[in-house]
Amino acid sequence: MNRNHFAFQSVSDDRLAINDATRHQYYSTMQAETCDDDLLLAALNRRKARALIARRDHRRLGIGLVVLAVCVVPALVWWLG
């Protein structure tokens, strides 16, 4: 099986990713509050959505900084030159 090394590595390094340890933590918390599986799944889905939004926002910030740098460098060269 040929996996994409970068995608696999980024998921394993993501502190917001849902893994076995966090799933057990959520399950224990929800079970202690006597909630059903639907509420547990909803909580896990909300956490996953927040992680995806945070990753998207981080990517947008990086792209914005690159675009800004690409625009500023030629402007400085033109202004100083």
KAHU-V670049 format. One record per helix or strand. SS is the DSSP state (h for helix, s for strand). FROM is the first residue (numbers start at 0). LEN is the number of residues. If there is no record, write none. Layout:
ss=SS from=FROM len=LEN
ss=SS from=FROM len=LEN
This chain:
ss=h from=4 len=9
ss=h from=19 len=13
ss=h from=36 len=44
